[in-house]
Each structure stands twice: as structure tokens, then as C-alpha cells.
């Protein structure tokens, strides 16, 4: 994939102690992802089941401890309470960023349900 691919992160910033993670995408768009939104819309089967929509879950611990790249398509996020089974595809993260831009964090949380991407 080319570096200008909008679905490929070009830069990632998640300072220790911060409350949001920033991603700059291949097309130059930059989004700040509040940890509450990332954890609340965790796409893992434990949080969401195995199909259907992705529902906002009142998040547990919001301290992001680890970020690992999964192949060339996703990130794995590990939270301070050990929760780390969510695989956040680049496509999902980009869509989440677009929705944050459109609705803001409070509005996105208020939506409560997102389609699987």
C-alpha cells in the first residue's frame, strides 16, 4: 500500500499518562482518539460477541499500556487492567476517527451502536 493510503497510519502518538491516542493517516488526516471511546467501542468478542453491531460498553480502566501492530491491518491495545483482546483494524480506527470528527466524543458515545466495519 502506498504511504498516501488513507487506511494506513503514517504516525501514532500515545504518550504515557495521556487520555487520548493520536493517529496521522496516510492522506494527512490526523485524529485524536479519547481512550474512553477506544475502550468503550472495543471490538473484541468478549465485549461485543461474535457478530452484529458494536455497542458502547461503559469502559473499565482507561490507562493505555501497550500498542502493538498486528500485521499490516490493525493495532492491538492493552489496558492497565490487562484487557487486551481487542484488535482494532485500521479500517475501524479510520471510521471511528471520521465519526469523532463528525459527532465529537460525547456525540459518538451517545450514538451507542456502530455497525461492524
Secondary structure by P-SEA (a helix, b strand, c coil): ccccccccccbbbbcccccbbbbbccccbbbbbbaaaaaaacccccccccccbbbbcccccccccccccccccbbbbbcccccccccccaaaaaaaaaaaaaccaaaaaaacccccc
